[in-house]
Amino acid sequence: MKKNLLIYCVAMLTFLMVACEDAFFDEDPVNTPVNNFEILWQRMDERYSFFEYKKVDWDSVYAVYRPQVNNEMTAQELFDVMEAMLNTLRDAHVNLRADFDISFYDYYNDAPRNFFFHNIEDNYLRESLRITGRMWNGIIDSVGYIRYPSFQMPITEEDLDFVVERFKGLKGLIIDIRDNEGGDPLYGFRLARRIATERTHIYTTIYKSGPDRDDFTAPSEAFLDTNDEEKFNLPVILLTNRVTYSAGTFFTAMLKALPDVTIVGDTTGGGGGVPLGWELPNGWHFNYSNSITSLPDGFIIEDGIPPDVQMDISNTDLLEGRDTILEYAVDSFQ
């Protein structure tokens, strides 16, 4: 099995980041509020990948927030200023972690959730639901259904063998990754290879490689390779919503590149930058996006991948236990 290109690049970039540490900062930087702020701003300035794409003037951001920092302020006051500065980037892969708080950008703010799994469990899967490894799976009107709640949960080839065998002869396959906030893209590759029938270019990534705005590596094309394992051999509908994030968005990109796949629901939450981390002198840690990924047609996935069919679930339907997005998907195969 070929090595996951994305994980390989992350590992290499992490190695380079650590190896070049002394080139960016002193070995023992002074632990003051002002110096912690300066190091945070500088590291972001040199290594964050989306300033141009998001049209953020980082120097102007500095001019707003630097005057709010002084060496007499409390840790909480410093944290609040740093959090506000980082949130100007509108990136949930950018966060700050102290022992008393974690900053987090609400990337799905005001978006309809379009999902309540208990409705599906109670009203659509009660007679057929099985939990195979980390995949909830069942059959609805001769259509296979897989609910994969998190890419942090491993999927094994043995799990997939069981579900593929169970779904033989059905009309279609629904893969539901609504409310899946990401994890390890490897499991997405493993599942997608059971759908792909030929080697397919799925996306292209460039990585921030230096301090200037245009310092990026050469483009790296990621491919979805087939394997000798048994395929689903079914048309596929992928269900997404705004809480589908990070590895969920990457999985959506994989399936979007394949024929006989339709994406239904809402635009994914995005998270198309590979996150790297750094530690401040005071022991706080922060993450930042270090790459830009685009679909084969050049569309950048950072803010999410739109569905082929946009659908929302009304509050009335949710209260009545109906999932009209799932119903649309099932009806599409009849």
Contacts in CASP RR format, 6 or more apart in sequence:
PFRMAT RR
TARGET T0000
AUTHOR 0000-0000-0000
METHOD contacts of the structure
MODEL  1
MKKNLLIYCVAMLTFLMVACEDAFFDEDPVNTPVNNFEILWQRMDERYSF
FEYKKVDWDSVYAVYRPQVNNEMTAQELFDVMEAMLNTLRDAHVNLRADF
DISFYDYYNDAPRNFFFHNIEDNYLRESLRITGRMWNGIIDSVGYIRYPS
FQMPITEEDLDFVVERFKGLKGLIIDIRDNEGGDPLYGFRLARRIATERT
HIYTTIYKSGPDRDDFTAPSEAFLDTNDEEKFNLPVILLTNRVTYSAGTF
FTAMLKALPDVTIVGDTTGGGGGVPLGWELPNGWHFNYSNSITSLPDGFI
IEDGIPPDVQMDISNTDLLEGRDTILEYAVDSFQ
1 227 0 8 1.000
2 225 0 8 1.000
4 185 0 8 1.000
4 186 0 8 1.000
4 189 0 8 1.000
5 220 0 8 1.000
5 222 0 8 1.000
5 223 0 8 1.000
6 185 0 8 1.000
6 205 0 8 1.000
6 222 0 8 1.000
6 250 0 8 1.000
6 274 0 8 1.000
7 184 0 8 1.000
7 185 0 8 1.000
7 186 0 8 1.000
9 205 0 8 1.000
9 207 0 8 1.000
9 220 0 8 1.000
9 274 0 8 1.000
9 291 0 8 1.000
10 274 0 8 1.000
10 276 0 8 1.000
13 207 0 8 1.000
13 274 0 8 1.000
13 276 0 8 1.000
13 290 0 8 1.000
13 291 0 8 1.000
14 276 0 8 1.000
17 47 0 8 1.000
17 276 0 8 1.000
17 277 0 8 1.000
17 278 0 8 1.000
24 42 0 8 1.000
24 43 0 8 1.000
24 46 0 8 1.000
25 39 0 8 1.000
29 35 0 8 1.000
29 39 0 8 1.000
29 281 0 8 1.000
30 281 0 8 1.000
31 281 0 8 1.000
31 282 0 8 1.000
32 71 0 8 1.000
33 69 0 8 1.000
33 70 0 8 1.000
33 71 0 8 1.000
33 73 0 8 1.000
33 78 0 8 1.000
34 69 0 8 1.000
34 70 0 8 1.000
34 71 0 8 1.000
35 281 0 8 1.000
36 78 0 8 1.000
36 82 0 8 1.000
36 280 0 8 1.000
36 281 0 8 1.000
36 282 0 8 1.000
36 284 0 8 1.000
37 65 0 8 1.000
37 66 0 8 1.000
37 69 0 8 1.000
37 78 0 8 1.000
37 81 0 8 1.000
37 82 0 8 1.000
39 280 0 8 1.000
39 281 0 8 1.000
40 82 0 8 1.000
40 85 0 8 1.000
40 96 0 8 1.000
40 280 0 8 1.000
40 286 0 8 1.000
41 58 0 8 1.000
41 62 0 8 1.000
41 65 0 8 1.000
41 66 0 8 1.000
41 85 0 8 1.000
43 278 0 8 1.000
43 286 0 8 1.000
43 288 0 8 1.000
44 58 0 8 1.000
44 86 0 8 1.000
44 94 0 8 1.000
44 288 0 8 1.000
45 58 0 8 1.000
45 211 0 8 1.000
46 210 0 8 1.000
46 211 0 8 1.000
47 208 0 8 1.000
47 210 0 8 1.000
47 211 0 8 1.000
47 276 0 8 1.000
47 288 0 8 1.000
47 290 0 8 1.000
48 58 0 8 1.000
48 89 0 8 1.000
48 94 0 8 1.000
48 208 0 8 1.000
48 288 0 8 1.000
48 289 0 8 1.000
48 290 0 8 1.000
49 206 0 8 1.000
49 207 0 8 1.000
49 208 0 8 1.000
49 216 0 8 1.000
49 273 0 8 1.000
49 289 0 8 1.000
49 290 0 8 1.000
49 291 0 8 1.000
49 292 0 8 1.000
50 56 0 8 1.000
50 89 0 8 1.000
50 91 0 8 1.000
50 273 0 8 1.000
50 289 0 8 1.000
50 292 0 8 1.000
50 302 0 8 1.000
51 57 0 8 1.000
51 58 0 8 1.000
51 213 0 8 1.000
52 213 0 8 1.000
53 292 0 8 1.000
53 300 0 8 1.000
53 302 0 8 1.000
54 89 0 8 1.000
54 90 0 8 1.000
54 91 0 8 1.000
54 302 0 8 1.000
56 88 0 8 1.000
56 89 0 8 1.000
61 85 0 8 1.000
61 88 0 8 1.000
64 85 0 8 1.000
65 81 0 8 1.000
65 82 0 8 1.000
65 84 0 8 1.000
65 85 0 8 1.000
68 81 0 8 1.000
69 78 0 8 1.000
69 81 0 8 1.000
73 81 0 8 1.000
75 98 0 8 1.000
75 100 0 8 1.000
75 282 0 8 1.000
76 100 0 8 1.000
76 101 0 8 1.000
79 96 0 8 1.000
79 98 0 8 1.000
79 100 0 8 1.000
79 101 0 8 1.000
79 103 0 8 1.000
79 284 0 8 1.000
82 96 0 8 1.000
82 103 0 8 1.000
82 286 0 8 1.000
83 96 0 8 1.000
83 103 0 8 1.000
86 94 0 8 1.000
86 95 0 8 1.000
86 96 0 8 1.000
86 103 0 8 1.000
86 105 0 8 1.000
86 286 0 8 1.000
87 103 0 8 1.000
87 105 0 8 1.000
89 105 0 8 1.000
90 105 0 8 1.000
90 107 0 8 1.000
91 105 0 8 1.000
91 107 0 8 1.000
91 271 0 8 1.000
91 289 0 8 1.000
91 302 0 8 1.000
92 104 0 8 1.000
92 105 0 8 1.000
92 106 0 8 1.000
92 107 0 8 1.000
92 245 0 8 1.000
92 246 0 8 1.000
92 271 0 8 1.000
93 246 0 8 1.000
93 271 0 8 1.000
93 272 0 8 1.000
93 273 0 8 1.000
93 275 0 8 1.000
93 287 0 8 1.000
93 288 0 8 1.000
93 289 0 8 1.000
94 105 0 8 1.000
94 286 0 8 1.000
94 287 0 8 1.000
94 288 0 8 1.000
94 289 0 8 1.000
95 102 0 8 1.000
95 103 0 8 1.000
95 104 0 8 1.000
95 105 0 8 1.000
95 286 0 8 1.000
95 287 0 8 1.000
96 102 0 8 1.000
96 103 0 8 1.000
96 284 0 8 1.000
96 285 0 8 1.000
96 286 0 8 1.000
97 103 0 8 1.000
97 284 0 8 1.000
97 285 0 8 1.000
97 286 0 8 1.000
98 283 0 8 1.000
98 284 0 8 1.000
107 242 0 8 1.000
107 245 0 8 1.000
107 269 0 8 1.000
107 270 0 8 1.000
107 271 0 8 1.000
108 241 0 8 1.000
108 242 0 8 1.000
108 243 0 8 1.000
108 245 0 8 1.000
108 269 0 8 1.000
111 241 0 8 1.000
111 242 0 8 1.000
111 243 0 8 1.000
111 266 0 8 1.000
112 241 0 8 1.000
112 242 0 8 1.000
112 266 0 8 1.000
112 312 0 8 1.000
112 313 0 8 1.000
113 179 0 8 1.000
113 241 0 8 1.000
113 242 0 8 1.000
113 243 0 8 1.000
114 178 0 8 1.000
114 241 0 8 1.000
114 242 0 8 1.000
114 265 0 8 1.000
114 266 0 8 1.000
114 311 0 8 1.000
114 312 0 8 1.000
114 313 0 8 1.000
114 325 0 8 1.000
115 178 0 8 1.000
115 179 0 8 1.000
115 241 0 8 1.000
115 243 0 8 1.000
115 313 0 8 1.000
115 323 0 8 1.000
115 325 0 8 1.000
116 318 0 8 1.000
116 321 0 8 1.000
116 323 0 8 1.000
117 136 0 8 1.000
117 147 0 8 1.000
117 149 0 8 1.000
117 179 0 8 1.000
119 318 0 8 1.000
119 321 0 8 1.000
119 322 0 8 1.000
119 323 0 8 1.000
120 147 0 8 1.000
120 176 0 8 1.000
120 323 0 8 1.000
120 326 0 8 1.000
121 129 0 8 1.000
121 136 0 8 1.000
122 321 0 8 1.000
123 321 0 8 1.000
123 322 0 8 1.000
123 323 0 8 1.000
124 140 0 8 1.000
124 145 0 8 1.000
124 323 0 8 1.000
124 326 0 8 1.000
125 136 0 8 1.000
125 138 0 8 1.000
125 140 0 8 1.000
125 145 0 8 1.000
128 138 0 8 1.000
128 139 0 8 1.000
128 140 0 8 1.000
129 136 0 8 1.000
129 137 0 8 1.000
129 138 0 8 1.000
130 136 0 8 1.000
130 137 0 8 1.000
130 138 0 8 1.000
130 166 0 8 1.000
131 137 0 8 1.000
132 159 0 8 1.000
132 162 0 8 1.000
132 163 0 8 1.000
133 153 0 8 1.000
133 154 0 8 1.000
133 155 0 8 1.000
133 156 0 8 1.000
133 159 0 8 1.000
134 148 0 8 1.000
134 149 0 8 1.000
134 150 0 8 1.000
134 153 0 8 1.000
134 154 0 8 1.000
134 155 0 8 1.000
134 159 0 8 1.000
135 146 0 8 1.000
135 147 0 8 1.000
135 148 0 8 1.000
135 155 0 8 1.000
135 159 0 8 1.000
135 163 0 8 1.000
136 146 0 8 1.000
136 147 0 8 1.000
136 148 0 8 1.000
136 149 0 8 1.000
137 144 0 8 1.000
137 145 0 8 1.000
137 146 0 8 1.000
137 147 0 8 1.000
137 163 0 8 1.000
137 166 0 8 1.000
137 167 0 8 1.000
138 144 0 8 1.000
138 145 0 8 1.000
138 146 0 8 1.000
138 166 0 8 1.000
139 145 0 8 1.000
139 166 0 8 1.000
139 167 0 8 1.000
139 170 0 8 1.000
140 174 0 8 1.000
140 326 0 8 1.000
140 330 0 8 1.000
141 171 0 8 1.000
141 330 0 8 1.000
141 334 0 8 1.000
142 170 0 8 1.000
142 171 0 8 1.000
142 333 0 8 1.000
143 170 0 8 1.000
143 171 0 8 1.000
143 172 0 8 1.000
143 173 0 8 1.000
143 174 0 8 1.000
143 329 0 8 1.000
143 330 0 8 1.000
143 333 0 8 1.000
144 167 0 8 1.000
144 170 0 8 1.000
144 172 0 8 1.000
144 173 0 8 1.000
144 174 0 8 1.000
144 234 0 8 1.000
145 173 0 8 1.000
145 174 0 8 1.000
145 176 0 8 1.000
145 326 0 8 1.000
146 163 0 8 1.000
146 173 0 8 1.000
146 174 0 8 1.000
146 175 0 8 1.000
146 176 0 8 1.000
147 176 0 8 1.000
148 155 0 8 1.000
148 175 0 8 1.000
148 176 0 8 1.000
148 177 0 8 1.000
148 180 0 8 1.000
148 191 0 8 1.000
149 179 0 8 1.000
149 180 0 8 1.000
150 180 0 8 1.000
150 181 0 8 1.000
150 182 0 8 1.000
150 183 0 8 1.000
151 180 0 8 1.000
151 182 0 8 1.000
151 183 0 8 1.000
151 184 0 8 1.000
151 185 0 8 1.000
151 187 0 8 1.000
151 188 0 8 1.000
151 246 0 8 1.000
151 247 0 8 1.000
151 248 0 8 1.000
151 251 0 8 1.000
152 182 0 8 1.000
152 183 0 8 1.000
152 184 0 8 1.000
153 187 0 8 1.000
154 187 0 8 1.000
155 187 0 8 1.000
155 188 0 8 1.000
155 190 0 8 1.000
155 191 0 8 1.000
157 190 0 8 1.000
157 229 0 8 1.000
160 190 0 8 1.000
160 191 0 8 1.000
160 194 0 8 1.000
160 229 0 8 1.000
161 229 0 8 1.000
161 230 0 8 1.000
164 194 0 8 1.000
164 230 0 8 1.000
164 231 0 8 1.000
164 232 0 8 1.000
165 230 0 8 1.000
167 173 0 8 1.000
167 232 0 8 1.000
167 234 0 8 1.000
169 234 0 8 1.000
170 234 0 8 1.000
171 234 0 8 1.000
171 333 0 8 1.000
171 334 0 8 1.000
172 234 0 8 1.000
172 235 0 8 1.000
172 236 0 8 1.000
172 237 0 8 1.000
172 333 0 8 1.000
173 195 0 8 1.000
173 232 0 8 1.000
173 234 0 8 1.000
173 235 0 8 1.000
173 236 0 8 1.000
173 237 0 8 1.000
174 236 0 8 1.000
174 237 0 8 1.000
174 238 0 8 1.000
174 239 0 8 1.000
174 326 0 8 1.000
174 329 0 8 1.000
174 330 0 8 1.000
175 191 0 8 1.000
175 236 0 8 1.000
175 237 0 8 1.000
175 238 0 8 1.000
175 239 0 8 1.000
175 255 0 8 1.000
176 239 0 8 1.000
176 326 0 8 1.000
177 238 0 8 1.000
177 239 0 8 1.000
177 240 0 8 1.000
177 244 0 8 1.000
177 248 0 8 1.000
177 251 0 8 1.000
177 252 0 8 1.000
178 239 0 8 1.000
178 240 0 8 1.000
178 241 0 8 1.000
178 243 0 8 1.000
178 244 0 8 1.000
178 265 0 8 1.000
178 325 0 8 1.000
179 241 0 8 1.000
179 243 0 8 1.000
179 244 0 8 1.000
180 243 0 8 1.000
180 244 0 8 1.000
180 245 0 8 1.000
180 247 0 8 1.000
180 248 0 8 1.000
181 243 0 8 1.000
181 244 0 8 1.000
181 245 0 8 1.000
181 246 0 8 1.000
181 248 0 8 1.000
182 245 0 8 1.000
182 246 0 8 1.000
182 247 0 8 1.000
182 248 0 8 1.000
183 246 0 8 1.000
183 247 0 8 1.000
183 248 0 8 1.000
184 247 0 8 1.000
185 247 0 8 1.000
185 250 0 8 1.000
185 251 0 8 1.000
187 247 0 8 1.000
188 247 0 8 1.000
188 250 0 8 1.000
188 251 0 8 1.000
188 254 0 8 1.000
189 224 0 8 1.000
189 254 0 8 1.000
191 251 0 8 1.000
192 224 0 8 1.000
192 251 0 8 1.000
192 254 0 8 1.000
192 255 0 8 1.000
192 258 0 8 1.000
193 224 0 8 1.000
193 225 0 8 1.000
193 226 0 8 1.000
193 227 0 8 1.000
193 229 0 8 1.000
194 229 0 8 1.000
194 230 0 8 1.000
194 231 0 8 1.000
194 232 0 8 1.000
195 231 0 8 1.000
195 232 0 8 1.000
195 236 0 8 1.000
195 255 0 8 1.000
195 258 0 8 1.000
195 261 0 8 1.000
196 224 0 8 1.000
196 225 0 8 1.000
196 226 0 8 1.000
196 231 0 8 1.000
196 258 0 8 1.000
197 226 0 8 1.000
197 231 0 8 1.000
198 226 0 8 1.000
199 223 0 8 1.000
199 224 0 8 1.000
199 225 0 8 1.000
199 226 0 8 1.000
200 223 0 8 1.000
200 224 0 8 1.000
200 257 0 8 1.000
200 258 0 8 1.000
201 221 0 8 1.000
201 222 0 8 1.000
201 223 0 8 1.000
201 257 0 8 1.000
201 296 0 8 1.000
202 222 0 8 1.000
202 223 0 8 1.000
202 224 0 8 1.000
202 253 0 8 1.000
202 254 0 8 1.000
202 257 0 8 1.000
202 295 0 8 1.000
202 296 0 8 1.000
203 221 0 8 1.000
203 222 0 8 1.000
203 250 0 8 1.000
203 253 0 8 1.000
203 254 0 8 1.000
203 257 0 8 1.000
203 293 0 8 1.000
203 294 0 8 1.000
203 295 0 8 1.000
203 296 0 8 1.000
203 301 0 8 1.000
204 219 0 8 1.000
204 220 0 8 1.000
204 221 0 8 1.000
204 222 0 8 1.000
204 293 0 8 1.000
204 294 0 8 1.000
204 295 0 8 1.000
204 296 0 8 1.000
204 298 0 8 1.000
205 219 0 8 1.000
205 220 0 8 1.000
205 222 0 8 1.000
205 274 0 8 1.000
205 291 0 8 1.000
205 292 0 8 1.000
205 293 0 8 1.000
205 294 0 8 1.000
206 216 0 8 1.000
206 217 0 8 1.000
206 218 0 8 1.000
206 219 0 8 1.000
206 220 0 8 1.000
206 291 0 8 1.000
206 292 0 8 1.000
207 216 0 8 1.000
207 217 0 8 1.000
207 220 0 8 1.000
207 274 0 8 1.000
207 290 0 8 1.000
207 291 0 8 1.000
208 215 0 8 1.000
208 216 0 8 1.000
208 290 0 8 1.000
208 291 0 8 1.000
209 215 0 8 1.000
209 216 0 8 1.000
209 217 0 8 1.000
216 292 0 8 1.000
224 254 0 8 1.000
224 257 0 8 1.000
224 258 0 8 1.000
235 260 0 8 1.000
235 261 0 8 1.000
235 262 0 8 1.000
235 333 0 8 1.000
236 255 0 8 1.000
236 258 0 8 1.000
236 260 0 8 1.000
236 261 0 8 1.000
236 262 0 8 1.000
237 261 0 8 1.000
237 262 0 8 1.000
237 263 0 8 1.000
237 264 0 8 1.000
237 329 0 8 1.000
237 332 0 8 1.000
237 333 0 8 1.000
238 252 0 8 1.000
238 255 0 8 1.000
238 261 0 8 1.000
238 262 0 8 1.000
238 263 0 8 1.000
238 264 0 8 1.000
239 264 0 8 1.000
239 265 0 8 1.000
239 325 0 8 1.000
239 326 0 8 1.000
239 329 0 8 1.000
240 248 0 8 1.000
240 252 0 8 1.000
240 263 0 8 1.000
240 264 0 8 1.000
240 265 0 8 1.000
240 266 0 8 1.000
240 267 0 8 1.000
240 268 0 8 1.000
240 305 0 8 1.000
240 307 0 8 1.000
241 265 0 8 1.000
241 266 0 8 1.000
241 268 0 8 1.000
242 266 0 8 1.000
242 267 0 8 1.000
242 268 0 8 1.000
242 269 0 8 1.000
243 269 0 8 1.000
244 252 0 8 1.000
244 268 0 8 1.000
244 269 0 8 1.000
244 270 0 8 1.000
245 268 0 8 1.000
245 269 0 8 1.000
245 270 0 8 1.000
245 271 0 8 1.000
246 270 0 8 1.000
246 271 0 8 1.000
246 272 0 8 1.000
248 268 0 8 1.000
249 268 0 8 1.000
249 269 0 8 1.000
249 270 0 8 1.000
249 271 0 8 1.000
249 272 0 8 1.000
249 301 0 8 1.000
249 304 0 8 1.000
249 305 0 8 1.000
250 272 0 8 1.000
250 293 0 8 1.000
250 301 0 8 1.000
252 263 0 8 1.000
252 268 0 8 1.000
252 305 0 8 1.000
253 293 0 8 1.000
253 295 0 8 1.000
253 301 0 8 1.000
253 305 0 8 1.000
255 261 0 8 1.000
255 263 0 8 1.000
256 263 0 8 1.000
256 295 0 8 1.000
256 305 0 8 1.000
257 295 0 8 1.000
257 296 0 8 1.000
262 308 0 8 1.000
262 309 0 8 1.000
262 332 0 8 1.000
263 305 0 8 1.000
263 306 0 8 1.000
263 307 0 8 1.000
263 308 0 8 1.000
263 309 0 8 1.000
264 307 0 8 1.000
264 308 0 8 1.000
264 309 0 8 1.000
264 311 0 8 1.000
264 325 0 8 1.000
264 328 0 8 1.000
264 329 0 8 1.000
265 307 0 8 1.000
265 309 0 8 1.000
265 310 0 8 1.000
265 311 0 8 1.000
265 312 0 8 1.000
265 325 0 8 1.000
266 307 0 8 1.000
266 310 0 8 1.000
266 311 0 8 1.000
266 312 0 8 1.000
267 303 0 8 1.000
267 304 0 8 1.000
267 305 0 8 1.000
267 306 0 8 1.000
267 307 0 8 1.000
267 310 0 8 1.000
268 301 0 8 1.000
268 304 0 8 1.000
268 305 0 8 1.000
269 303 0 8 1.000
269 304 0 8 1.000
270 301 0 8 1.000
270 302 0 8 1.000
270 303 0 8 1.000
270 304 0 8 1.000
270 305 0 8 1.000
271 289 0 8 1.000
271 301 0 8 1.000
271 302 0 8 1.000
271 304 0 8 1.000
272 289 0 8 1.000
272 291 0 8 1.000
272 292 0 8 1.000
272 293 0 8 1.000
272 301 0 8 1.000
272 302 0 8 1.000
272 304 0 8 1.000
273 289 0 8 1.000
273 290 0 8 1.000
273 291 0 8 1.000
273 292 0 8 1.000
273 293 0 8 1.000
273 302 0 8 1.000
274 289 0 8 1.000
274 290 0 8 1.000
274 291 0 8 1.000
274 293 0 8 1.000
275 287 0 8 1.000
275 288 0 8 1.000
275 289 0 8 1.000
275 290 0 8 1.000
276 287 0 8 1.000
276 288 0 8 1.000
276 290 0 8 1.000
277 285 0 8 1.000
277 286 0 8 1.000
277 287 0 8 1.000
277 288 0 8 1.000
278 285 0 8 1.000
278 286 0 8 1.000
278 287 0 8 1.000
278 288 0 8 1.000
279 285 0 8 1.000
280 286 0 8 1.000
289 302 0 8 1.000
292 300 0 8 1.000
292 302 0 8 1.000
293 300 0 8 1.000
293 301 0 8 1.000
293 302 0 8 1.000
294 300 0 8 1.000
294 301 0 8 1.000
295 301 0 8 1.000
295 305 0 8 1.000
299 305 0 8 1.000
309 328 0 8 1.000
311 324 0 8 1.000
311 325 0 8 1.000
311 328 0 8 1.000
312 325 0 8 1.000
313 322 0 8 1.000
313 323 0 8 1.000
313 324 0 8 1.000
313 325 0 8 1.000
314 324 0 8 1.000
317 323 0 8 1.000
317 324 0 8 1.000
END
